[in-house]
Amino acid sequence: MPELVYVSPSGERRSVQAEPGSSVMQTAIDNLVPGIVGECGGEMSCATCHVYVAEEWFDRLPPISADEEGMLEVTAAEPSKFSRLSCQLRCVQETDGLVVHIPEEQ
Amino acid sequence: MVGMPETIVIVGTGQAGVDTAAALRLAGHRGNIVMIGEEAAPPYSRPPLTKAYLKGEANAADLLLRSEEFYPREKIDLRTGVTAVAIDPSTHEVLLSDGERLRYDRLVLATGGRARRLDRPELAHARNVHTLRNLEDASALRARLVPGARAVILGGGYVGLEIAAVARQAAVEVTVLEAAPRVLARVTSPTVSEFFQRIHGEEGVRIVTNARVDAFVTDASGDVAAVRPAGVAPLIEADFLLVGIGITPRVELAEAAGLHVDDGIVVDELMRTSADDIFAVGDVARHPDPRHGGLRRLESVPSASAQARCVAAALTGGPRVPDAPPWFWSDQYDLKLQAAGLAVGHDRVISRGDPRVGRQLTVLYLRGDVVVAADVVNRPADFAAAKRLIAAGHAVDSRRLADPDVPLKSFIASRVATTA
């Protein structure tokens, strides 16, 4: 199962084994990782699953859709060039070891 | 009791129930959590039932609120396929349909609602009259969506219109009968209603407003064959009927236990019912509205989640959850409607852009110069900005609000600048 590392705003790292095909948002929800809310359940309606992808991983992820880009403009925490909505990121073999940073607020 | 392990029983395994269990564990509750769900299926998300699931783009496994491993890992005793039949507040017990008497220290009622049905004797034996509330309903309806089928949808609310959109995309002929003078009348302004009526018309849906049904014509087997509207309008032939006229909160358990019930289970700002140690959350809970006063029942996933966090904080002695304006969403065709706040008690409506053309719209509701609610279609940036404006509740320069070229976000920024 692909490993996934969540880094809290205070720098605490939490590693979980993700269900293959599950999203980074859903994996956080299933593992009670605080700071990722996912109010709309992954329908790109809320921008409450915002994460900053670790720099070395960013270019290895699928591209950002127009809808996601729109929602990334309006996250509660200031977006960076490494911002993604975690509901749009699937945990697969290629993402084994992926590191995402959780913002201060959603 | 705070700090002592205790047994919390949650009746209902929808969004509010499951989020309550999760929020309790996140808040540090170490005692037992028992969840009672009458459906056999593991807890699932309802919004996709009228969207991706109905379209066939998602299956039941995609709808799970949490993975099946979540419950044992978090030591949540999830019992599905069993019903709570009575509560005894004096002995702190819930009686289950399998005969067990379950003792609780605290009880959370998340019983939700049931789809309102038509009380018409001629429909007593009809097998082609559908409502949509649960997975079984959605599966049954999905089987009806074949090209050329003729659907009559009673009710032009979110559910009726979402189903109309999916049905059209499946090449079903759709007629929507709405009793009010416009669709979405209960939840939005005439401007937004007009926008959605236009879009549905362009997509080939026939919408009849101010509709009254004189009779349902049934065939020899008792199934609905046609709907006879009031007046001189011709018969509308139907292969099936979908009744989307809202939900009724499921208050029977609470009522029988002597709790205060009035269109929902009445709770205070911490989601406490009138009985000691019993709380209510989600669609069934009627709670004080901090923004508009009075009591209100919200049928919204984000509100259910917020209430779950609120009740978990109350039960674990945690800090109070800050109030946030409620919000809702609806997907129809390529349109994503996002609504924040409640369009009540406003004295002005401002449209950014023209609702008579295109597939984007932003409508803001103001009291004085304060934005109190917003309906936004396909403009996520406007939605998120509006949500923050509503939460902040401060006055804005409303003369510039109508200009779609001025980003809504700038109204938040200008506030920061003036206070800095």
Interface residues (C-beta under 8 A of the other chain):
Chain A: E19 S22 Q26 I29 D30 N31 L32 P34 V37 E39 C40 G41 E43 M44 S45 C46 A47 D67 G70 M71 E73 V74 T75
Chain B: A22 R25 L26 S45 P47 P48 K51 L65 R66 S67 E69 F70 E74 V301 P302 S305 W327 W329 D331 K336 Q338 R379 P380 A381 F383 A384 A385 K409
